[in-house]
Amino acid sequence: MELREMKDEEFDSLYPVKIKKLSGTHWTPVDVAKKAMFFLCGAESKSILDLGSGAGKFCLIAAAHVDAKITGVEQRENLIQISRKLAVKFQLQNLEFIHDDLNNLNFGAFDAFYFFNSFEENINLKDKLDKENRVDLELYHSYIALLSEKFKRLPVGTRIVTYCGEATEIPASYLLIKSSNKDKLRFWEKVE
């Protein structure tokens, strides 16, 4: 089946069993990915960054639907490997997965951003990604502050989509354009 036509259950079946079981908590639903991607590309974005791309579901769906360059950054090597294998399987040329930490990324290289509350794992141990996961409020707040600071430095017109979470990482210079999915999916644009 073609990636563009897949529903969540079909898409999640592409993953190993352990990764598939985490989908409900950690991977973006197909309908959410499509809504986010169309908003992010609506501003003529040429390069979209998924912050904490996990197993790559948002990136893979986005790359199958748009011509923009899609990049996922993830700190877990095993998830990057899974994501890259699926990108090759579906011959997605406009997609890259980076094994790195947000501290090292130049956000100025991207036009738009997708953020599915990647730091939640530091305050909620439901469906742990690793055996080493533990509650770490200090780390959670430091990542939120880092992300907020990086978003502040971006130019007017930058678009961000957040899914789940409190959106405390979004600076006051961004306007909430709209929301959907019971206010879990929020669409932001920098206006000042």
C-alpha positions in Angstrom: 0.0 0.0 0.0 1.1 3.5 -0.7 2.2 5.6 2.3 0.0 8.5 1.4 -3.1 6.3 1.7 -2.3 4.6 5.0 -4.4 4.9 8.1 -2.8 4.6 11.6 -3.2 0.9 12.0 -1.7 0.2 8.6 1.2 2.6 9.2 1.9 1.4 12.7 2.1 -2.2 11.4 5.3 -1.1 9.6 7.1 -0.9 13.0 8.6 -3.7 15.2 6.1 -4.9 17.8 7.7 -2.9 20.7 7.7 0.4 18.7 4.1 -0.3 17.5 2.9 -0.6 21.1 4.2 2.9 21.8 2.2 4.5 19.0 -0.8 5.6 21.0 1.4 7.6 23.4 4.4 8.7 21.4 3.8 8.7 17.6 1.7 11.3 15.8 -1.6 10.1 14.4 -1.9 10.2 10.6 -4.8 12.8 10.6 -2.8 15.1 12.9 0.3 14.8 10.8 -1.6 15.8 7.7 -3.2 18.8 9.4 0.1 20.0 10.8 2.0 19.5 7.6 -0.5 21.5 5.5 -0.3 24.4 7.9 3.4 24.3 8.1 3.7 24.3 4.3 1.1 27.0 3.8 3.6 29.7 4.5 5.8 28.5 1.6 8.0 26.7 4.1 10.8 24.9 2.3 12.3 23.2 5.4 10.4 21.7 8.3 12.0 20.3 11.5 10.3 17.7 13.7 11.7 18.1 17.2 12.0 14.7 18.8 10.9 12.7 15.8 10.8 9.4 17.6 10.1 6.6 15.1 9.6 9.2 12.3 5.9 8.9 11.7 5.2 12.6 11.3 8.2 13.0 9.0 7.4 10.0 6.8 3.8 11.1 6.4 4.8 14.7 5.7 7.5 13.8 3.2 5.0 11.6 1.3 2.6 14.5 0.9 4.7 17.7 0.3 7.9 18.7 -1.6 9.4 20.6 1.4 12.5 19.2 3.0 11.5 17.3 6.1 14.0 16.7 8.9 13.6 14.8 12.0 15.9 15.0 15.0 16.0 12.3 17.6 18.4 11.4 20.4 17.7 7.6 20.3 19.8 5.8 17.7 17.5 2.8 17.4 14.6 5.1 16.5 16.7 6.9 13.9 17.6 3.5 12.3 13.9 2.5 12.1 13.0 5.9 10.6 15.7 5.7 8.0 14.8 2.2 6.9 11.2 3.3 6.3 12.3 6.4 4.4 14.4 4.1 2.1 11.5 1.6 1.8 9.2 4.3 0.6 11.8 6.1 -1.5 11.4 9.5 0.2 14.1 11.8 -1.2 13.0 14.9 0.7 13.5 13.4 4.1 16.5 13.3 6.5 16.8 12.0 10.1 19.5 13.4 12.4 20.7 11.6 15.4 21.4 14.5 17.8 20.2 16.6 20.6 18.3 19.9 20.3 21.2 21.8 21.9 23.3 21.3 18.8 20.8 22.3 16.1 20.7 25.6 14.2 17.0 26.4 14.2 17.7 29.2 11.7 18.2 26.5 9.0 14.5 25.7 9.1 11.4 27.6 8.2 8.8 25.7 10.2 8.7 23.3 13.2 6.6 20.4 14.5 6.6 19.6 18.2 4.7 16.7 19.8 5.6 17.3 23.4 8.9 15.3 23.1 9.9 16.2 26.7 6.9 14.6 28.3 8.9 11.5 28.9 10.8 13.4 31.6 7.6 14.0 33.7 5.4 11.0 32.7 6.6 7.5 32.6 3.6 6.0 30.8 4.8 3.8 28.0 8.5 4.4 28.7 10.7 4.6 25.6 13.8 3.3 27.5 14.4 1.3 30.7 16.5 4.3 31.8 13.5 6.8 31.7 12.9 8.5 35.0 11.1 11.6 36.2 13.4 14.6 35.8 11.6 17.9 36.3 14.9 19.9 36.0 15.7 18.3 32.6 12.1 18.9 31.4 12.2 22.6 32.3 15.7 23.1 30.9 14.5 21.6 27.5 11.4 23.8 27.5 13.5 26.9 28.2 16.0 26.0 25.5 13.3 25.5 23.0 11.6 28.7 23.9 14.9 30.6 23.5 15.6 29.1 20.1 12.0 29.9 19.0 12.4 33.6 20.1 15.4 34.0 17.8 13.5 33.0 14.6 12.2 35.5 12.1 8.7 36.9 11.8 6.5 34.5 9.8 8.0 31.3 11.3 5.3 28.7 11.8 5.1 26.1 14.6 2.6 23.3 15.2 2.4 21.8 18.7 0.5 18.6 19.6 -0.4 17.9 23.2 1.3 19.6 26.1 0.8 23.0 27.5 2.8 24.9 24.8 4.8 26.7 27.5 7.8 26.6 25.0 6.0 29.0 22.7 7.2 32.6 23.2 4.7 35.5 23.5 5.9 36.7 20.0 3.9 33.9 18.4 0.2 34.2 17.8 -2.1 31.1 18.1 -3.7 31.1 14.7 -6.1 28.2 15.3 -6.5 24.9 17.2 -8.2 21.6 16.6 -8.4 18.1 17.9 -10.0 19.3 21.2 -7.3 22.0 21.5 -4.5 19.4 21.5 -3.3 20.5 18.1 -2.2 24.2 18.0 -1.0 26.3 15.0 1.3 29.2 15.7 2.9 32.0 13.7 5.6 34.5 14.8 4.1 38.0 14.4 6.7 40.2 16.2 
